[in-house]
Structures are given as structure tokens and as C-alpha cells.
Amino acid sequence: MIVLLYFIQFIFRLIFFAPVTVALALMFGAAWLAAAIARQTPLKREITANYKLLLPDSPAPQLADKLISNFSQSILELICVPFFRREHFRRCFRLDNLENVRQSLKDDRGAIILTIHAGNYELAAANLSLEGFPVTGILRAGNEPLFKFINRRRGLHNVELINILDQNMFQLAASALNDKRLVYLLADTGAQESRHAMINLLGHQVPVATGWLTLAQRTGCAVIPMLANRENHINVYTFMKPFYVEKNNRAEVIQKVGAIFETFIKEHPDQWAMFFNSYETKRILGGEIMTNDELRITNEGVSSRHYNNVPQAHNSWAFGIRHFSLIALVLLAAFLYFFKLGSFSLYDAAETTYGEFIKQMWLTGDWLTLHYNGQIIFDKPPLFYWLANIAIMIFGFNEFAIRFWSAVCGVATVALTYFMARKFYNKKTGILSALVVMTALQFLVQSRIAEIDILLTLLLNGALFSFYFGYCTNDKKYYWLSYLAMALALPTKGIIGVILPCFTIFLFLLFKKELKKLSDLSLLPGFLIITLIGLPWYVIEYLIHGQKFVDFALGFLFLARFQGVVAGHPGPWYYYFLAIIIGFAPWSHFLPYGLIRNWRQRLNAPELFMFCFIVPVFIVFSVAKTKLPSYLLPLYPFLAIIVGKLWTDFLDNQKKLQRGMIIANILLAGVVSLLIIGVIILGTHNYSGQYPLLMPQLKLLAVILIGGGLLSIIAFFIKAYRLSFAALPIMVFGLTFVLVTQSLPLVETLKGTKELAAKVSSVIKPNEEIAAYNTGNRPGIVFYNNLPIIFLQSEKELQGFIAHKRGYCFVIKSELAQLKNVKVLADQGDLAVVY
């Protein structure tokens, strides 16, 4: 969870470079999204239950919605406060009745600011400090990373902190008051202490702590109640008139304070943070004091070692806590994959090829047979294209709609990786594994482009995880889910979508010596599910097109890739070793050590199951003559789990794994070097003529790569291990941000196809045609033009096309000098249109 919070902070660090209005709008927009998600969790149910207990006549569900919205805004403000300047504070906070604070400090001593968990009470101290008041905050916080993260924000802007769990609160607070400081604390916390008083609150006798009473009495300082209330996006801090505590008026003072806050709660019930579970609320209302063990359970959010001892009402709140990490992971992945997703034209050649299939399906209304450039083609099964056309119905025909399902599948696979790793091992491994797969470069790219590999990855891993879950629980419905995923993989990528998971399951049971369990796998229902869902398209296409379809589907889509090179994608036997090193970066340097450790533990079910998928798939695709980096994408979730488990074990026991992790970090330098070389080769190969224009961008990307790699290595060797891990995803987020905001817009000006096609569409006449000559593998010319493209095979054909004024022709700009009697309509990048 702490790594996720640092990611979110990094994202908002970038956002807060924007103008104040824009940054705050994005911050509150993120808060709105977080609140919308939180309302769908058991958190709302628990808050609603609390309102019904404490304010039985109130509209509890509506108040719960408002409270979640307020709390989400407060959380985002707390995350972003390191980036706040005075203008941000001025727009988000207002301090009323500050004269009461100034009056109290005239007594030549400090004052106690007393508040409750309402509004954004967290940042009251920072606002007071910015107004020139010296402030010390008293808090109760453990040494867990999450508390440390929060406390760093509480201590910003010259606010001092006193942690009552490891410091002498009375001594330090009294010293601060003698130094004329404001001591800031909460009245509705610490009721579990042995020193407490009972007050009437909302018709109930409830225990409250009395430490602040003793502090005020002994120091003679003023006590100033502070009310924190949110009015839309403005936090209003109201400072009440001060009062003093004496030996004979303690009971009167505590009742007075209770009345002040009770009135506030009744007037603003949506401001009071009621995030305890309803079981705990009932105990507090009954006047019971929690034991130390019970208090530890509450503070830890119901840890696993206490979970089974807590009543069921507590469990539902624990459900919300446990799934906060998943929600944060999904939000991060969504930002990474959806940010400016539709801002750039499709890329040649795979994206524009698939885009043409989608376009033709949209234009022709033929959802069965694919078309390319006006011709029937059986290049791929249609499920991805069906989904894309559904997105077009919602978002219109544009790049965002065409890429939409890739991003959705990427986010879903991140969540699936979290669940798989959590089932295999534990929650920490789930979080780390999800972060690894989310930021692996090949997975990131595939989640942002319109290709089918990311959908296949989701379905294959969904099939495998469903089987494994059914295997562990003996629940047959998970086997049916596994068959459903295979059935959907069949019209996604063909028979391989069934063969790979089935072979993995067979190998797993074989090595476990449990082949007899095959009879428990509901094979007949599974066969029916796959047949009824996965095969109808193949049957219909065969009935329509006959043997021609069979020859192509079985030959081209499957056997041909193993017998020869298809579509110009050859590669040596070691191709996928290099592909994994670059594609799985910046995590590939951990794979050798992680795989060795997994091999040593191969008798364990999770390790064996992963190897039964990774090894055969790697061997099968290495043997195939046709090779593409994306073919190994289905392995990435399992590879991420291996790396996530390695890091989990290392963080729990650094000494045992120190040597292997040192070697892995040294390998990182080689991975970064290969990435830089790969970027240079990509730039020189795809944009050789414009390479000098790309050089500043390539240098910037290289600086981010080298900087992130160095930060990770240095942090590791100074034993800042969490930073060493976090540096790599942060580096990927930085690379993505620079790419989509700077590099890709520049590349867009070099592509030219979309703009030139729009120019042609604006001038072409009904009887004219569009041609292409010697443009190489550029399906974008087909996709972005409204008419079928005529591909001219020789300069003679081109001259004849121009001489007869048949229309417009796309050519490479370098060909212009050799062409005679042609006019240039427009040019961009390395393309031109002549007529």
C-alpha cells in the first residue's frame, strides 16, 4: 500500500507543475473518482450502520455518501500537501476567528487546539503554521510504513510532532506550551486509556480521554475548541472562544467540550469521520473499554492473526480495508494505460491493420468475416474486433475507442495478477507483483495499442487462475469459469487459446501425481462450454467459405507459424531471451535469481504451476519460425509474480537473499544499456530521415532510464530497499509521462498518414481513386483513407495513373526527385501525396 501511495504522490507531483486551477481541478477530480469507487465497497455499509446507531433519525445512506466524498477529498489533499504553495492553501482552506488564538497566546504561554476527526482536521496544523503560529501536533501512530507516510505530511510546513506511542507526551507537550507553541490534539481519540471520563454524546454515555484536561490544568494554558468543516472544496477551520481548566471545574469543562462537539456533529453529521466498524461502535456506545489486544486489532485494520476472533460485523469493514490496495492498483493502472490514450494516430503496421479490420466491420456491418482494403481476409478470429466495435458505438469512431479494450484488459490483468499472487502467497506479494506487471514495458505498450495479445493474456491467465482456485477449493464452478475463459480465447487467437491452458493443467496434475483428478474437472461440461461458445464462428465461416477458410485458419493462423516465417517476422533461437530482457524491463534483471529460487521450490504447488506454463510456452514459441515479442505476453503475469515473491522474501529477510539481489542490481546496468540501444535502433529504423529531430527526446528518455536505474541501485546499496523497488515503477511512470506529452506528439508530426489522408478526402472527387506506390508496409494508408487503395507495382504504373488523372497517390518523399510530370498535393514526415 505504501508503494502505491508514493506512486500516487509522484503522479500528482507532475500534475502540480500545472497552473493552480488545473492542478486543484485534477486533484478534486481524482477525489471524486476515488469516492465513487469507495461507495461500491462495504465501507459505505459500515458508515451507514454507524449513522443509524448514532443518529437514528438521519438519512444514513445519503450522509454516508457525503462523508465518503469529504474523506476522499481530504485524503487527496493530504497526499498533495507537499506540493502545495501558498496559493493552493488559500484556495482550499479558510481560518475563521483567528483572533481567539492570538488572544490566548497573550498570556505568555501556549494554547491547546482541541478538535475531533471532522473535516480535513489533518491539515489544520499546517495552516496555522503558515499563518505564523508555532505548532506542535500530538498523534498516535505506529512505525508501519503507512503511518510514516502520513506523519511526514502532518509534519510539513514547520509543524513539530509528538507521537504518544514512543514519546513522553506530557513532558514534551508541556515544554512546547512553555515555549508559547500551539499544541494540537484530538478529543475523540485515546478513549481506550485507563484514564477516561464518561460524557453524554448523542444520547449515549461514552468514554473520552482526559489527558488534555490534565495538561491544560497543570500548565494553565487556554483550551481552544476548533471545528473543521468542509464547504464544497473549501476547508473552514473555526476557532471557538478559549477557556481554562482548573482542579474544580474539570467535569464542567469536559461536558462543555462534549456539548460543543455534539452540536457540531448534529449540524454537520457528514463531517465526522465515522470509520469504525459497527461492532466497535456498539461497544463504545455501551460504555465499554477495549482491551489492548482489541485495540491492536482496530489499529491494524484486523490483521490476519486476529481476524478469526473478531465478530462478523468487523469482517465486513476488514473487507474494505483489504481491497483498498486493489482499488489503488486499478486506479494507477488506469491512469498509466488511459492517459491520452486516443491522442495519437494508430501505428503501422499491426495497429493500423487491426484498425482496418475494425473499420471495415463498422462500415460493412459484416461481423462475421473480416475485410481488408475491400477484400475478404481470414487473418484473425473476430472477438477483439467485436469488442472494438461495441466501444465505437459508445465513444464514436476514433483511436480511443479502437484502443479502449486493450487498456481495459491491461487494467484487468493487473488486478488478476494481484489476485493470483495473493492466492499463491500473500497480500504483499500480490501488490508487488501487480506493480511489476503493470510497469513492465512490453505489457505497458500492449495495454496502450490496439492489438489482441493483451486480451489473450487476460483470458489465458484467467483460465489458469480459475483452474488453480478450483483445484485449491474443490469448487467446480471455478473449473467452469476456466472453460469459459478458454472458450473466449478460441475466437480471440484460435486453438492456441485452448491448447496452452489445457497442456499446463495436464502437466501440473502429472507432476503432482494427481492425474486421477482429471475426473473431477467437469470435462464434459467444459467441452460443451468451449464448443458452444468458442466454435460457432468457425463453423459459420466454414459454412460460408468452405475449404478456403479451413486452409487459411488452420494453415496460416497455426501451422504456418511453426513451419516458416509469416508476415516477415523471423528470429533466431535466442530471440525470446532478448525479447524478455527488453520487454520485461525494468524488472528482467530479477528474473534469473527469481527463477532459480522458484526452481528450488518447484515441489510447491504455486511454483510448479507457474513452471508448467512458463517453460512449455517459452519452448514452443522459440521453436516456431515466426517470432514476435508480444507472443510471450501471456507469461508476464507469472513472471511478475516470481519477481514480486522475490522482493517480498527479500524485504522480510534481507540477509538470506543479499548476495543474489546484489548480482541482480548489477545486472540492471546491462538492462538499461540494452533499452537505450533498443530505443536508438527503433528511432533510426522507423524514422531514419528525421532521426536528428528525435535526438533531444531520445536523450531525455535515456536520462530518465539512467536516472531511475541509478536511483534504484544506489537506494539498494544504502539499504533503502523500499525506495530501490519504488524507483523502477516511478521511472516507468516518468517515461510514460514524457512519451505521451512530448515524444509521441513529435513523432505524430513525422507519421503524416492521418493528416495526408484527411487532405485527400477534402479534395477528392467522386470518380477519382487513391493509390500508393513504393510506400512499404504502411496499412495506415488503407485505414485512414475512405476508399480502397490501389497498390502500384512500378513507376510505369504510377506515371500512367497520374497521366490519366485517375486521382491521388501516396509516395515516399525520397521518390519525388525521380518522378516527372507530377504535382505535390501535400507532404508530411517522409510521405507525400502526388497527382
N, C-alpha and C positions, 0 to 999 in steps of 0.2 A: 504493500500500500504506500509506503513512504517513497519508493521509487516512482510510483505513479504521480504522487503529489509533486515531486520535483519535475516530472515531465510537464505537468500542467503549468507549473510555475515558469518553466522555460518557454512554453508557448506564449504565455502572457508577457514574458519579458520582451518578446518580439513585438507583440501587439502594442505594448505601451511605448514603443518608439513612435507610434502614430499620434496624431493630434489628440488632445484631451477628450474631446467629444466622441471621436471614433473609438478610442480605447475603452472609455466607460460604456459606450453602447455595446461593444463586443463583450465586455465583462458581464453586463447585466443580461445580455442575450444568452451567454453560456449558463448563467444562473437560472434563467427561465427554462432552458433545456434540462438542466440537472433536476429542477423541481418537477418538471413534467414526468421524468423517469422515476423519481423518488415516490411520486404519488401512486405508481403502479406496484410498489413493494409493500410488504407487511408493515413498514414504518407508519404509513398513514393509518392503518388499522389500530396500531398501538396508541398513537396520538389521539385518535378519535375515542378510544376506550378511556383514556385519561381525562379527556374533556367531559365525558359522560359521568365519570366518578367525581370530578372536582366541580364541574359546572353543569349539573344535570339538566338545567333548563336551556342550555345554549345549543345553537345549531352545530353540533360537534363535527360533522364531516366538512362543512364549509370552513370552520375555524382551522381544522387540520390542514386543509389546502392552503390557507393563508399562512399558517405557521411554517409549513414546508417551504413556501415561496420566500418568506422572510429569512429563514435559516439558510437557504441556498444562496441568497444574495450575501449574507454575512460571511459564509464560507469563502465565496469568491473574493470578497473584499479582503479577507484575512490572507488569502494566498497572494493577492496582488499588492498588498500594502508595501512590500519592499520597493516597488516601482512607483509608489505614489509621490507626487510632488505637491507643493502647497496648493496648486490649483485643483488637483484631484481631491484633496481633503476638503477644500472649500465647496466643491460641488456635491460632495457625498455626506458631509457632516455639518451639524449646527449645534452650538453650545449656548443654551439659554440660562439666564440668571447667574452668570459668572461672578457677579458682584458678591454673591453669598460665599463663594470660595475665597475671594480676595479679603472679605471682611473677617473670615475665620483665621486667616494667616496673619492678621494684625496683632494677634495675641502673643507674638514672638515664639510660636511653636507651630508644628504642622497640624494637619487635619486628616480625618479618616473619611474617605469617599466610600460610602456603603451603597451597594446596588445588588441586583439579582440577575439571574440568567434571562435577560429580556433584551430584545432588540440586538444590535451588534455591540453588546457590552464590552467585547474583547478589545475594541479599538478606542475606548474612552480614554485610556491612559495615554495613548499616542497623541490624541487630540489635545489633551491637557498639556502635555509636554511641548507641543508645537506652539501653544499659547504662552509659553514661558514659565510654566509651573514645573518644579522638580517633582517627579512622580516615582513611587515605588509600588509595584504590584505584588500582592500576596496570592499564591496559587498552590494548588495541589496537583503535582504532575510526576509520573514515574519516569524511569530512564528509557522507556521504549522509544524507538526512533520517531514514532508518530508524535509523541509528546514533545520530543526535542524539536521537531519541525515546527509545531505550533508555538512553542516557547520562544523560538528565535524571532517570530513575528510579534509576539507580545512584548519582546524586549527591544524592539526597534525604536528609533527616534528618541534615544536617551532615556528610555524607561528602564529602571532597575527592577529586578525580580527577586522575590523571596519564595523559595519552594519549601513548604512546611513538612514535606516528606524527608528532606535531608538537611534542613537548616533549623536553627532556633528562631522560630517565628517571632516570639515575644521580644527577645533581645534585639534582633535586627530591626523589627518594626518600631520599637521604642527609640532606638538610635536614629532611625530615619525621621521620626516625628520631632525629636530634639534638634535635628538638622533643618527643621522647617520644611519638610517634604510632605507631599500628599501621599498617604498610604491608601491604596486602592484594593478593596476586597469585596467578596460576595457574601451576602447574608443568608442565602439559601443553599449553602454547602457546608459540609462538616457536621451535619446533624448526627452522624454516626459516632461522634466522640462521646466519651463518658460525661463530659460537662455540657449539659444542654438544658434548655428550658422549654416548657410547653406553651404554645400560643394558639389562639383561635384563628384559624385561617380557612376562609370559605366554609365556615360552619363545622370545622373539624379541629380537634386538638392535635397538633402536630409538633414534633420536636424540632428545635432550631439550635444551632451552635451559639455559644455565648462568649467565645474568645475575644471577639471585637469589643464586647462590653467591658471586659476586664482591661483590655489595652487602653480604651478611652478613659476609663476611670483612673488608672494608675498614672497616665501621662497628662491628664487634664486637658486633652485636645478636643476640638469640636468634632462632631459626627455630622456629616452632610449626606443625607439620602440623595441618590441620583437615580433618575428614571430614564431608561433608554427605550426610545420609541421610534419606529420606522414609519415615515410618512412618504409613501411611494419609494423613490430611490434616495431619500434624504434621511439620515440618521439624526434624530434630535435627542440631545442629552440635556435634561433639565435638572438643575441643582437646587434642591429644596433648602429652606432655612435651616441653619445649623442648630444643634442642641448639644448639651453636655451631660455626661454620665457621672453620677455621684453614688456613694455607697447606699444611700437610702432611696434612690429612685431607679434602680436597675429594672425592677419589674415594670414600672411605669414606662420606661424608655423602650423596653423590648416590645411591649404591647403597642406603643405609639408607632414604632417602626413597622410592626406587623400590619397595623391599620393603614399606613401609607402605601405599603406594597400591595395589600389586599385591594384597596381602592383602585390602584393602577391596574391590577390584573383583571378586575371586573370591567374596567373601562376599555382595556386593550388586551383581551384574552388571547388574541392571535400573536402577541409579542413574547409571551412567556414560554421558554423552551422546555416543553414537557416531554423530554425524550427518555424518560424511564419507562420500563415495561409496566403493564397494568398490574402485574403481580406485586411488584415493588411498591407501586402507588398505594395499593390496598393496605400494605403493611405500614407505610408511613402514616396514612390516614387513621390507622388503628393505634397510632402512638408507639409502634414497636421500633426497637433499635436494632439495626443489622449487626450481626457478628462480624469479626474480622474476615472470616472465610467468605461470608456472603458479600461483604464489601469488596473483597478482591475479585469475586465473580463479576460484580457490576462494573468495576473499573476496567476489567479485561474484556468486557463485552461477551461474557460467557465463554471462557476458554474450554478447550476440549476436555481437560482433566476434571472440570466441574460440571460439564454440560448435562450429564445424565442425572445429576442430583437436583436440577432446577425444575420446577413445575412447568407444564406445557405452555402456559401463558408467557413464560420467559423465553421459551424456544422460538416463538414467532418473531420476537424482537431480535433474537440472535440470527435468525434467517436474514433479516435486513442488513445486519452488520456484516455477515459473511459475504453477502453479494455486493457490497459496496465496491470491492476490488474488481469484480466483474464489470460493474457499471462503468467504473473509471477506465478499465481497459477498452471497453467498447467505445467510449467517448474519444479516447486517444486514437484508436484505430480509425474511427470515423473521420476525425479531423485529418489524419495523415492521408487517408485514401480519397476523401471527398473534396479536400481543399482545392479550389479552382479546377475541378475535375473536367469540366466542359469548356475550359478556356482556350484549348488548343485543338487544331485540326488533327484528324486521325493520321497515324504514322504508317508509311509504307514499310513492309509490304503486307504483313499479316493483318494488321488492324484495318487497313482500307479494303483488303479482300473480304474479311468478315463483314465490314460495313456495307459492302456492295451486296452481299447475301441478304443482309437485313433490309437494305433499301429496296431491293427487288421484291422481297416478301411483302413489304409495306405497299409498294406500288401495284404489284400484280394481284395481291390478295391470295396468292397461292402459298399456303402454309405447309404444304407437303414437300414439294420439290424445289430445291434451291436453283436460283438463276444467277448467272454472272455475265454482265455485258450483253443481256438479252438472250443468252443461251442457257439451256438446262445443264446443270452440273450436279454431281453427287459427292462433292468434296467432303462434306461433314454431315453427321446427323443434326437434327434441327433444334434440339431443346434450347440451346443458348440463344438462337435467333428468335424463337418464340418468346422467350423472356424479354429480349431486347425490344420486340415489337409491342409487348404489353407496356414497357416503360415509355415507348414513343407515344402510346395512347394517352399517357398521363402527362408527360413533360414536353411533348412535341418532338418533331424530327430534328435532333441536334446531337452534338457529340456527348453531352452529358447523359442523355437517355441511352445512347448506344453503349456507354461505359458504365452505366448505373449498376447493372447486376454484377459486374466484376468487383466493384467496390463493396457492394453488399456481401458478396461471397467472401471477400477478403476479411471483412469485419467478422462474419460468422465463423470463419475458420480460426481466427484469433480466439474467439470465445470457445470454440470446440477444443482447441489446444489447451486452454485453461482447464476445461473440464476433464480432458484426458489425463493431463499431468497431475491434476488433483486426485483423480481416481487411482492412478498408478502409485502416487507417492503422498503428497500433502499440498496444502494451500499455497505455501511459499513457492514450491516448485511450479505450481500452476501459474502464479503471477509472473515469475521469471521466464518461464517457457513461452507464455503468451507475448511478453515483451520481445523475446528473441525472434520468434517467427514474425511478429508484426514489423520488425525493423530489418529483417534480412532483405538485402537489396533486390534479389530476384523476385521474392514474394511481394515486396512493395511495388515493383514495376508491374507485375502481373495483375495486381489489385487496382491499378490505375489505367489499364488499357483494355480494349475490347477484344479479348481472346478467351478461349474456352477452358484453358488449363486451370484457372482458379476455381471454376465451377466443378471441374472433375476432381480437383484436390479436396474440395469440401465434401463431395459425395463419397469418394473413396474412404476418406478418414471418418466420415460419419458412419459408413458401413462397418468399418473395423471397430470403431469405438462402441457402436451399438452391440456388436457381437461380444466384445470383451465384457461389457457391462452385463449382458445376459449370462455370459459364462460365469461371472463372479456371483451373480444374484440368483441364478437358476430361474429367471423370469423370462418366459418365452416371448413376451411381447417385444422385448428388445431385439430378439432374433428377427422378428417381423420387420422392425424398423431397419435392421441391417439389409434385409432383402429389398425393402422399399428404396433405400439409397442405391443399391446395385441396379435396381430396375430403372431408376432415373439416370444413372451413369451410362446405361446402354444407349439411349438416344442422345447422349452427350458426346461420347467419344468412341462408341462402338463396343465390341465384345470384350475389349480390354477392361472395361469398367466392371465386368463381372469376373473375368479370369483372375485378375490380380488379388482382389479380396478373398475369393474362394481358395486360391492357392495358398495365401497367407494363413487362412484359418486351418486348412488341411495340415500344413507344415507345423503349425503351433500345436495342434492336437497330436500329431505324430510324435514330435519331440517330447511332449508331455506324457506320452504313452496313454493317451485317453481317446483313441480313435473310436472307442465304443460310444463316446458322447455324440458322435455324428447322428445317432438315432434320436437324440434329444433336441436336435436343431430345427425341428419342424421343416424338414426338407421339402415335403410335398407342398405345404402352403407357400414356402419360399419360392419353389419352382413356379407355382401359379402366379404369385405376385410379380415375379420377373417377367413371366410370359405375357400376362395380361397388360402390364404397364409398359414394359420395355420393348416388346416385339411388334406391336401393331403398326408402327410407322414403317418398319422394314417389310412387313407383309403387304401393306398397302402399296408401297413403292414397287415391290416386285410385281404385284398385280397390274400396276400401271405400265411399268417399263420393262418387265421381264428379265431375261438373262443379262441384258446390258447393265442393269442395276446390280445384279449379283456379282458380275465380273468386277465391276468397279468397287463396290462396297467391300467385298472380301479380298480382292486383289490389291487395289490401290491403298485402301484405308488400313490394311493389316499386313498381309504377307509381303507386299512390295517394300515395306519399310525395313524388313529384315533381309530381303533378298538383294536389294540395291538401294541407290541413293534416290530419294524422292524430293522434288522441288528444289534441287540444288543445295541440300543440307548434308554434306558429308562430314566425316570427322574420324580421327584416329582412335585406337582402342582406349587411350588415356583421356579422351575428350572430356568425360564427365568428372574426372578428378579435378581438372582445371575449372570446369563449369561450377562445381561445388565450391571451390576455393573462392571464386569471384562472386558467384550468385548468392552464397550463404554468408558472405561478408556483411557486417564486421564481426561475425561470430565463428567463421570457419576455422580460425586458429585454435579454437577449443575442441573441435571435433576429434582430432586424433586421440587426445587424452580421454575425452568423454567416451569414445567408442571402446578404447582399451578397458576402461573401468566397467562399462556395460558388459563387455565380453567376459570379464572375470566373474560377473554376477549373472551370467546367462541362464542359470538354472532357475532364477526367479521369474515368475510369470510375466511381469511388465517388460523386463529386459529381453526375454525370449520372444515375446510377441512382437516387439519392435524389430528385432533382428530378422524375424520371419518375413517381415515386409521389406525392410531396407535392403538386405543382401540380394534376394531374388530380383527385385525391381532394378537395382543397380546393375546386376549382371545382364539381365535381359536387354536393357536399353543400351548397354555397352556393346553387346553382340550385334545389335541392329545396325544396319549400314547407314540409315538416316538418323541424324543426331541434331537435337535442338536443346538448349539449356532448360527450356520450360518443361521438357519431358520428365525431369526429376522433381518437379514442384510438389507432387503428392508426398514426397519424402520429408519435406521441410517441417511439418508439424512434429514428426517423430524425432528428427534431428534437433529441433528446438527443445524438445523435452529432455533429450540427452544432455544438452548444454545447460538447461535450467536445473536439472538434477545435479550436475557437476558443481554449479555455483551454490546451490542450496547446501550441499555437503561441505563445500569449502568454507562458506560463511559460518557453518556450525562447528567446523573443526579445521582451522587453518593449518595447524602443524602437520597433520597427516597428509594433506594434499599439496603442501607448499611447493615441493620440487616440480611436480607436474604442471602446476599453474604458472610457475616461473618460466618454464620452457614454452608454455602456450603464449604467454605475454611476449616473449621474444619473437615468436612466430608472427605476431601481429604486424611487426615491421615489414615482413615479407608480403603479407596480405595487402597492406596499404600500398606498397610499391606496385604489386600486380594491378590493383584497382586504378592507380594513376596511369599505368601503361595502357590498361584497357580503355580508359577514357580518351587517351591520346589517339589510340588506334581507331576508336569509334569516330572521333572527330575528323581524322584525316581520311577515313574510308568513306563516310557518308557526306561530308562537306569539305572535300579537299580544296575546292576553289575558294571557299570562304573561311578556311581554317584560321587565317590571321585575325579575322573578326571575332572568332570564338576564343582566342587565346586568353584574353582577360578573364572570361568566365571560367575557363578551364583552370587557370591559376587560382582563382578564388575557391573553386571546388577542391583543388589539391590542398590549399591551405587549411580548409575545414577538415579534410581527411587526415592530414598530418597532425593538425592541432588536436583533433579528437583522439587519434591514436596515441599521441604523446601524453595527453592528459590521463588516459586510461592506464598506460604503462607506469607513469610517474606515481599516480594515485595508488597503484598496486604496490609499488616498492616502498612507499611511505606508509603502507598498511591502512590506507583509506579505501578499504575494499568495496564498500557500497558505492563510493564515488567512481571507483575503477569500473564497476559494472555499468553504472548510470551514464558514464561519459559516452559509451558507444551508442545507445539509443538517442541520446541528446545530439550526438554528432549526426545521426541519420535524420533526425527532425530538422537540424540546421541545413543539411544538404538538400532536403526536400524543399524547405522554405526558399532557399536561394534558387534552386532549379525552377520552381513554378512561378516565382516572382521576377526573376531576372534572366536566367539562362534560356528557358523554353520560350519566353516571348521573343528573344533574339533569334533563336532557331526558327521560330514561326515565320520570321521575315525572310528566311533563307529557303523555305519549303516552296512557297509560291503556288502550289497546285490549286488550293481552295480559292484564292483571290483571282487567279487567271481564269478558272472555270466560271466564276461569277461574272467576270468581264465578258467572256464569250457568250454567256447566257443573256447578257444585256443587249448584245448586238446581233446575234444570230437570227437568220430569217427562217421561216417555216420549211423552205425547200433545201436548206443547207445542212451539211453534215460536219461531224467533228472527227479528226484523225489524230494519230500520234505516230511519230517517226523516230526510231532510234533513242527512245527515252529510257530504256532499261526496264527493270521490274518496278513499275510505278502504278499499282492498282488504284492509287488516289486519283489518277486522271479519269478512270472509269467511274469511281464513286462520286466525285464532286461534279461531274457533268450530267446533264439531264438526258442526253441522248447516248445511244450505244457508240462506242469508239471503234473506228476503223484503224487497224494497225497496218501501216505501210511498211513494206519489206525492203524497199530500195529507194535510192534518190530519184530514180526514174519515175517510180510511182508517185513520189512526193511532188515532182515537177508537174506531172500530169494532173494531180489533184488540185494544185494551185492554178495551173493554166486554164483548167476548165471551171474555175471559180466555184468549186463544189462546197467550200466552207472554210473552216479554220483547222490548223494543225499544230499540235504541241511538238516542240523540238527542244533539244539541248542547246543552250546559248552558244556553246562552242562550235555548233554546226552552222551558225548563221553566216560566218565568213565564206563558207563553201557554197552556200545556196544563192542562186541567181533568180532575179525577177520575182522576189518575194517581198512583202511588206510585213512589218512587225506590228501587231496589234498591241501587245504589252509584253513585258518580261518581269520576272521576279525570281530571286535566287538564281538557280542555274537553269531555269526553264524560260521558254519564250513561246508565244503564240504567233504564228505567221498566217498570211492569207494571200 
